[in-house]
Amino acid sequence: MKVTRASLRYAKATLAFAEEANSSQQVSDDMQILSSLMKENEELSSVMENPMLAAEKKKVILNELLPDASVQTQELFSLLANNNRMELLGGTCEQYIELFAAQKGEVKAIVTTAIALTPELKQQVLIEAKKLSDKKAILENKIDPSIIGGYILKIGDMQYDASVSNQLNAIKTTLTKTNSI
């Protein structure tokens, strides 16, 4: 998914349009569904980014995938189709979700761990996230076995790396600089 300045503009316009109609939460729900569909299904992403497929066909596909989508979401589909910018849909969804969350005083906290978080660990990470941000953190867990253990917490443009792989890299750097054991 491409996240560009153009996708940010479409997301801002969609949010403003949805606010006028008091349906910004419903549009956010649509965007969540569409974003997860595009992340889970590579074919859908490649169809939306394919310049050879007509924009109207892409719009029909989206309307079939989300038959209960709000009027504002369907207007976004039409706008992107009319401007031949359907490749921006994934990025627009991501941007809309972030803008809507920020408007509600929430921030997305991405925690990368070697294994899935248990509910107890999620609470501990949320406590740590609260120390780093004054906004309510919405936790997203990504799994990356290469970090070996610990976690990497990213909130906005801040990142707290408490992973074992980071600590091992720090030790390696220290040892190579000093050339001693």
Backbone as CSV, one residue per row, in Angstrom:
resi,resn,N_x,N_y,N_z,CA_x,CA_y,CA_z,C_x,C_y,C_z
1,MET,0.830,-1.186,0.000,0.000,0.000,0.000,0.869,1.241,0.000
2,LYS,0.517,2.131,-0.863,1.246,3.386,-0.934,0.574,4.412,-0.032
3,VAL,1.365,5.042,0.804,0.877,6.156,1.600,1.599,7.393,1.079
4,THR,0.841,8.243,0.409,1.424,9.424,-0.210,0.697,10.668,0.296
5,ARG,1.199,11.810,-0.126,0.518,13.050,0.236,-0.867,13.097,-0.383
6,ALA,-1.003,12.525,-1.563,-2.319,12.500,-2.213,-3.301,11.653,-1.402
7,SER,-2.844,10.510,-0.884,-3.739,9.674,-0.077,-4.118,10.384,1.218
8,LEU,-3.190,11.179,1.768,-3.504,11.966,2.958,-4.580,13.013,2.639
9,ARG,-4.476,13.640,1.482,-5.487,14.631,1.082,-6.861,13.988,0.922
10,TYR,-6.906,12.827,0.269,-8.184,12.130,0.117,-8.747,11.733,1.479
11,ALA,-7.885,11.302,2.391,-8.333,10.905,3.724,-8.891,12.104,4.487
12,LYS,-8.209,13.246,4.402,-8.700,14.454,5.079,-10.045,14.889,4.515
13,ALA,-10.164,14.853,3.202,-11.419,15.258,2.566,-12.549,14.299,2.944
14,THR,-12.252,13.016,2.986,-13.265,12.027,3.357,-13.692,12.212,4.804
15,LEU,-12.739,12.492,5.682,-13.068,12.719,7.085,-13.950,13.958,7.235
16,ALA,-13.623,15.024,6.540,-14.437,16.239,6.608,-15.847,15.974,6.073
17,PHE,-15.934,15.248,4.974,-17.218,14.907,4.374,-18.037,14.030,5.317
18,ALA,-17.378,13.061,5.968,-18.059,12.167,6.899,-18.515,12.907,8.150
19,GLU,-17.726,13.877,8.615,-18.112,14.656,9.791,-19.363,15.477,9.523
20,GLU,-19.459,16.036,8.321,-20.659,16.805,7.962,-21.904,15.946,8.025
21,ALA,-21.771,14.674,7.687,-22.908,13.759,7.682,-23.026,12.973,8.993
22,ASN,-22.178,13.289,9.979,-22.162,12.579,11.260,-22.003,11.070,11.086
23,SER,-21.151,10.674,10.166,-20.942,9.244,9.932,-19.462,8.880,9.936
24,SER,-18.645,9.678,10.615,-17.199,9.421,10.595,-16.853,8.087,11.246
25,GLN,-17.611,7.652,12.248,-17.352,6.350,12.872,-17.672,5.220,11.907
26,GLN,-18.775,5.328,11.188,-19.140,4.292,10.224,-18.114,4.212,9.091
27,VAL,-17.654,5.363,8.623,-16.623,5.370,7.582,-15.335,4.760,8.132
28,SER,-15.008,5.043,9.377,-13.826,4.449,9.999,-13.944,2.930,10.046
29,ASP,-15.123,2.433,10.383,-15.340,0.986,10.389,-15.137,0.399,8.987
30,ASP,-15.675,1.088,7.975,-15.489,0.647,6.584,-14.006,0.621,6.227
31,MET,-13.290,1.664,6.630,-11.862,1.756,6.318,-11.071,0.654,7.020
32,GLN,-11.465,0.330,8.255,-10.796,-0.757,8.990,-10.973,-2.079,8.247
33,ILE,-12.198,-2.341,7.824,-12.486,-3.590,7.109,-11.701,-3.643,5.807
34,LEU,-11.754,-2.566,5.055,-11.074,-2.522,3.760,-9.559,-2.628,3.918
35,SER,-9.012,-1.949,4.911,-7.572,-2.001,5.149,-7.131,-3.415,5.504
36,SER,-7.876,-4.079,6.375,-7.492,-5.449,6.742,-7.665,-6.397,5.564
37,LEU,-8.693,-6.194,4.742,-8.860,-7.016,3.539,-7.669,-6.862,2.596
38,MET,-7.223,-5.628,2.425,-6.111,-5.384,1.505,-4.787,-5.914,2.059
39,LYS,-4.636,-5.900,3.382,-3.409,-6.442,3.974,-3.388,-7.958,3.893
40,GLU,-4.549,-8.582,4.079,-4.630,-10.039,4.085,-4.640,-10.631,2.684
41,ASN,-5.112,-9.878,1.694,-5.305,-10.407,0.357,-4.428,-9.652,-0.643
42,GLU,-3.323,-10.266,-1.027,-2.399,-9.645,-1.978,-3.060,-9.401,-3.331
43,GLU,-3.966,-10.301,-3.727,-4.624,-10.153,-5.019,-5.462,-8.884,-5.067
44,LEU,-6.165,-8.597,-3.988,-6.982,-7.386,-3.944,-6.099,-6.148,-4.056
45,SER,-4.994,-6.141,-3.343,-4.066,-5.007,-3.420,-3.520,-4.836,-4.825
46,SER,-3.144,-5.946,-5.447,-2.583,-5.835,-6.794,-3.645,-5.418,-7.811
47,VAL,-4.885,-5.826,-7.609,-5.971,-5.394,-8.500,-6.163,-3.884,-8.382
48,MET,-6.157,-3.373,-7.165,-6.368,-1.933,-6.968,-5.203,-1.114,-7.532
49,GLU,-4.014,-1.683,-7.526,-2.840,-0.961,-8.023,-2.571,-1.196,-9.507
50,ASN,-3.331,-2.098,-10.131,-3.126,-2.431,-11.533,-3.662,-1.316,-12.438
51,PRO,-2.788,-0.635,-13.175,-3.251,0.458,-14.037,-3.983,-0.040,-15.285
52,MET,-3.853,-1.314,-15.608,-4.495,-1.858,-16.811,-5.982,-2.134,-16.597
53,LEU,-6.405,-2.309,-15.357,-7.807,-2.583,-15.049,-8.557,-1.263,-14.919
54,ALA,-9.702,-1.191,-15.534,-10.487,0.044,-15.524,-10.922,0.405,-14.101
55,ALA,-10.918,1.685,-13.817,-11.278,2.171,-12.486,-12.719,1.812,-12.127
56,GLU,-13.602,1.813,-13.105,-15.005,1.462,-12.838,-15.140,0.010,-12.395
57,LYS,-14.326,-0.878,-12.961,-14.352,-2.285,-12.542,-13.858,-2.416,-11.101
58,LYS,-12.851,-1.640,-10.767,-12.336,-1.651,-9.397,-13.407,-1.172,-8.434
59,LYS,-14.139,-0.149,-8.836,-15.219,0.397,-8.006,-16.307,-0.660,-7.790
60,VAL,-16.643,-1.403,-8.840,-17.647,-2.464,-8.730,-17.167,-3.534,-7.753
61,ILE,-15.886,-3.896,-7.844,-15.320,-4.894,-6.924,-15.449,-4.417,-5.477
62,LEU,-15.111,-3.152,-5.233,-15.177,-2.611,-3.875,-16.615,-2.573,-3.357
63,ASN,-17.549,-2.192,-4.223,-18.951,-2.151,-3.808,-19.492,-3.547,-3.514
64,GLU,-18.966,-4.567,-4.189,-19.370,-5.938,-3.899,-18.729,-6.443,-2.614
65,LEU,-17.498,-6.021,-2.354,-16.821,-6.417,-1.114,-17.461,-5.772,0.110
66,LEU,-17.882,-4.521,-0.029,-18.499,-3.773,1.075,-19.901,-3.309,0.659
67,PRO,-20.864,-4.243,0.590,-22.205,-3.843,0.136,-22.910,-2.911,1.125
68,ASP,-22.549,-2.971,2.398,-23.188,-2.137,3.414,-22.366,-0.899,3.753
69,ALA,-21.441,-0.527,2.876,-20.587,0.633,3.121,-21.433,1.899,3.180
70,SER,-20.967,2.843,3.964,-21.678,4.111,4.097,-21.656,4.876,2.774
71,VAL,-22.536,5.827,2.664,-22.606,6.659,1.459,-21.290,7.402,1.261
72,GLN,-20.681,7.864,2.348,-19.432,8.609,2.256,-18.293,7.714,1.767
73,THR,-18.274,6.462,2.192,-17.254,5.525,1.720,-17.450,5.253,0.233
74,GLN,-18.690,5.075,-0.170,-18.974,4.855,-1.590,-18.618,6.083,-2.418
75,GLU,-18.796,7.262,-1.848,-18.390,8.488,-2.546,-16.875,8.546,-2.730
76,LEU,-16.135,8.057,-1.720,-14.677,7.983,-1.854,-14.310,7.053,-3.007
77,PHE,-14.974,5.890,-3.082,-14.720,4.963,-4.182,-14.973,5.660,-5.526
78,SER,-16.075,6.384,-5.620,-16.420,7.079,-6.866,-15.386,8.148,-7.202
79,LEU,-14.992,8.910,-6.189,-14.022,9.973,-6.400,-12.687,9.415,-6.895
80,LEU,-12.212,8.360,-6.254,-10.957,7.741,-6.674,-11.080,7.148,-8.082
81,ALA,-12.234,6.543,-8.365,-12.444,5.964,-9.698,-12.496,7.051,-10.762
82,ASN,-13.227,8.125,-10.489,-13.353,9.212,-11.468,-12.014,9.884,-11.744
83,ASN,-11.168,9.970,-10.738,-9.852,10.601,-10.902,-8.773,9.588,-11.298
84,ASN,-9.184,8.334,-11.503,-8.266,7.259,-11.870,-7.122,7.141,-10.859
85,ARG,-7.471,7.155,-9.569,-6.485,7.108,-8.482,-6.777,5.954,-7.509
86,MET,-7.346,4.866,-7.997,-7.713,3.748,-7.125,-6.502,3.125,-6.430
87,GLU,-5.312,3.322,-6.974,-4.110,2.770,-6.338,-3.840,3.420,-4.984
88,LEU,-4.484,4.547,-4.735,-4.298,5.259,-3.466,-5.242,4.775,-2.368
89,LEU,-6.114,3.834,-2.687,-7.138,3.417,-1.731,-6.556,2.883,-0.425
90,GLY,-5.571,1.985,-0.506,-4.986,1.413,0.714,-4.368,2.470,1.610
91,GLY,-3.598,3.364,1.015,-2.979,4.450,1.781,-4.016,5.403,2.345
92,THR,-5.065,5.653,1.583,-6.134,6.536,2.050,-6.838,5.919,3.253
93,CYS,-7.065,4.622,3.205,-7.691,3.935,4.348,-6.827,4.081,5.599
94,GLU,-5.534,3.810,5.454,-4.609,3.917,6.590,-4.596,5.344,7.152
95,GLN,-4.516,6.321,6.269,-4.477,7.718,6.698,-5.781,8.117,7.386
96,TYR,-6.910,7.685,6.852,-8.201,8.017,7.457,-8.277,7.453,8.874
97,ILE,-7.868,6.203,9.031,-7.915,5.558,10.349,-7.061,6.335,11.346
98,GLU,-5.869,6.759,10.918,-4.987,7.524,11.806,-5.562,8.900,12.126
99,LEU,-6.100,9.575,11.130,-6.693,10.907,11.354,-7.889,10.822,12.288
100,PHE,-8.733,9.827,12.087,-9.919,9.666,12.924,-9.525,9.335,14.360
101,ALA,-8.523,8.474,14.521,-8.047,8.126,15.863,-7.458,9.349,16.556
102,ALA,-6.684,10.147,15.834,-6.093,11.357,16.417,-7.187,12.335,16.829
103,GLN,-8.232,12.415,16.031,-9.345,13.305,16.350,-10.044,12.866,17.641
104,LYS,-10.074,11.563,17.886,-10.697,11.038,19.100,-9.732,11.021,20.282
105,GLY,-8.489,11.473,20.080,-7.506,11.490,21.162,-6.817,10.153,21.353
106,GLU,-6.760,9.369,20.294,-6.109,8.068,20.355,-4.870,8.080,19.476
107,VAL,-3.942,7.186,19.804,-2.737,7.039,18.998,-2.496,5.542,18.813
108,LYS,-1.990,5.185,17.636,-1.706,3.791,17.334,-0.341,3.432,17.894
109,ALA,-0.308,2.397,18.709,0.940,1.902,19.281,1.212,0.533,18.677
110,ILE,2.311,0.421,17.948,2.670,-0.849,17.321,3.754,-1.488,18.163
111,VAL,3.468,-2.667,18.676,4.450,-3.389,19.467,4.848,-4.635,18.684
112,THR,6.150,-4.767,18.458,6.688,-5.912,17.733,7.324,-6.841,18.752
113,THR,6.896,-8.094,18.724,7.411,-9.091,19.666,7.775,-10.360,18.913
114,ALA,8.514,-11.235,19.577,8.901,-12.503,18.965,7.733,-13.484,18.961
115,ILE,6.852,-13.364,19.945,5.658,-14.212,20.037,4.455,-13.317,20.293
116,ALA,3.265,-13.880,20.141,2.039,-13.106,20.376,1.946,-12.700,21.846
117,LEU,1.405,-11.514,22.072,1.266,-11.008,23.437,0.095,-11.665,24.162
118,THR,0.308,-11.961,25.439,-0.780,-12.425,26.297,-1.529,-11.193,26.804
119,PRO,-2.734,-11.361,27.317,-3.464,-10.199,27.847,-2.702,-9.449,28.943
120,GLU,-1.958,-10.178,29.780,-1.183,-9.531,30.837,-0.073,-8.676,30.240
121,LEU,0.599,-9.211,29.231,1.669,-8.453,28.578,1.114,-7.236,27.838
122,LYS,-0.062,-7.391,27.251,-0.690,-6.250,26.575,-0.915,-5.108,27.560
123,GLN,-1.368,-5.442,28.762,-1.591,-4.414,29.786,-0.284,-3.733,30.166
124,GLN,0.789,-4.506,30.302,2.082,-3.921,30.644,2.586,-3.003,29.533
125,VAL,2.384,-3.403,28.291,2.812,-2.575,27.166,1.965,-1.307,27.105
126,LEU,0.679,-1.412,27.372,-0.180,-0.224,27.388,0.249,0.758,28.479
127,ILE,0.701,0.238,29.628,1.208,1.098,30.705,2.461,1.828,30.230
128,GLU,3.351,1.104,29.540,4.572,1.715,29.002,4.222,2.761,27.939
129,ALA,3.237,2.444,27.111,2.806,3.382,26.066,2.220,4.644,26.683
130,LYS,1.530,4.511,27.778,0.936,5.671,28.461,2.028,6.613,28.962
131,LYS,3.192,6.055,29.344,4.307,6.884,29.792,4.882,7.709,28.632
132,LEU,4.812,7.151,27.412,5.405,7.810,26.255,4.458,8.771,25.540
133,SER,3.161,8.628,25.754,2.192,9.474,25.055,1.057,9.828,25.990
134,ASP,0.552,11.045,25.856,-0.554,11.466,26.701,-1.906,11.057,26.121
135,LYS,-1.899,10.444,24.942,-3.134,10.007,24.300,-3.413,8.546,24.645
136,LYS,-4.657,8.137,24.425,-5.045,6.745,24.633,-4.413,5.898,23.532
137,ALA,-3.690,4.854,23.918,-2.990,4.007,22.952,-3.876,2.852,22.506
138,ILE,-3.933,2.657,21.197,-4.599,1.499,20.610,-3.486,0.559,20.160
139,LEU,-3.442,-0.616,20.750,-2.315,-1.521,20.568,-2.490,-2.429,19.360
140,GLU,-1.430,-2.521,18.563,-1.372,-3.456,17.444,-0.118,-4.289,17.630
141,ASN,-0.280,-5.610,17.635,0.853,-6.516,17.869,1.333,-7.110,16.552
142,LYS,2.615,-6.888,16.244,3.248,-7.515,15.081,4.242,-8.538,15.609
143,ILE,4.328,-9.650,14.922,5.209,-10.722,15.365,6.400,-10.826,14.412
144,ASP,7.603,-10.751,15.000,8.846,-10.846,14.242,9.833,-11.680,15.060
145,PRO,9.958,-12.968,14.742,10.848,-13.835,15.516,12.308,-13.409,15.497
146,SER,12.706,-12.567,14.543,14.115,-12.166,14.449,14.553,-11.257,15.602
147,ILE,13.606,-10.708,16.370,14.026,-9.860,17.498,14.389,-10.697,18.722
148,ILE,14.194,-12.004,18.638,14.577,-13.006,19.627,13.734,-12.913,20.901
149,GLY,13.644,-11.765,21.506,12.877,-11.576,22.726,12.710,-10.095,22.993
150,GLY,11.983,-9.754,24.052,11.726,-8.353,24.363,10.680,-7.790,23.421
151,TYR,10.739,-6.475,23.206,9.765,-5.854,22.314,10.295,-4.551,21.749
152,ILE,9.654,-4.117,20.662,9.907,-2.808,20.072,8.568,-2.096,20.061
153,LEU,8.497,-0.964,20.735,7.254,-0.194,20.829,7.395,1.073,20.007
154,LYS,6.479,1.254,19.065,6.509,2.442,18.216,5.189,3.185,18.371
155,ILE,5.303,4.455,18.777,4.138,5.321,18.921,4.436,6.584,18.126
156,GLY,3.682,6.773,17.048,3.929,7.928,16.196,5.333,7.857,15.630
157,ASP,6.138,8.890,15.875,7.514,8.886,15.380,8.518,8.490,16.464
158,MET,8.030,8.078,17.629,8.914,7.615,18.707,9.011,6.098,18.671
159,GLN,10.206,5.596,18.982,10.390,4.154,19.028,11.231,3.799,20.242
160,TYR,10.767,2.817,21.003,11.468,2.316,22.177,11.837,0.864,21.878
161,ASP,13.139,0.592,21.742,13.609,-0.736,21.360,14.191,-1.452,22.568
162,ALA,13.433,-2.398,23.097,13.891,-3.205,24.224,14.006,-4.664,23.787
163,SER,14.465,-4.877,22.550,14.565,-6.238,22.024,15.928,-6.842,22.338
164,VAL,15.956,-8.148,22.397,17.200,-8.867,22.651,18.163,-8.668,21.483
165,SER,17.629,-8.671,20.263,18.509,-8.490,19.097,19.184,-7.119,19.126
166,ASN,18.491,-6.094,19.583,19.085,-4.763,19.708,20.190,-4.755,20.759
167,GLN,19.955,-5.432,21.867,20.962,-5.498,22.919,22.195,-6.273,22.452
168,LEU,21.972,-7.348,21.694,23.100,-8.110,21.153,23.891,-7.279,20.149
169,ASN,23.196,-6.502,19.330,23.885,-5.618,18.378,24.706,-4.560,19.102
170,ALA,24.186,-4.057,20.228,24.929,-3.063,21.004,26.202,-3.677,21.578
171,ILE,26.098,-4.905,22.063,27.280,-5.599,22.590,28.293,-5.837,21.471
172,LYS,27.805,-6.266,20.314,28.694,-6.501,19.175,29.414,-5.224,18.771
173,THR,28.694,-4.093,18.738,29.299,-2.815,18.375,30.367,-2.432,19.379
174,THR,30.071,-2.612,20.642,31.045,-2.288,21.690,32.300,-3.140,21.555
175,LEU,32.111,-4.424,21.327,33.258,-5.319,21.209,34.095,-5.023,19.961
176,THR,33.445,-4.680,18.872,34.220,-4.394,17.661,34.943,-3.055,17.752
177,LYS,34.410,-2.118,18.498,35.079,-0.825,18.664,36.305,-0.932,19.566
178,THR,36.195,-1.746,20.601,37.294,-1.869,21.554,38.292,-2.948,21.163
179,ASN,37.900,-3.830,20.250,38.753,-4.924,19.793,39.250,-5.788,20.952
180,SER,38.433,-5.944,21.954,38.804,-6.808,23.081,37.563,-7.528,23.593
181,ILE,37.833,-8.561,24.347,36.718,-9.346,24.881,36.499,-9.045,26.321
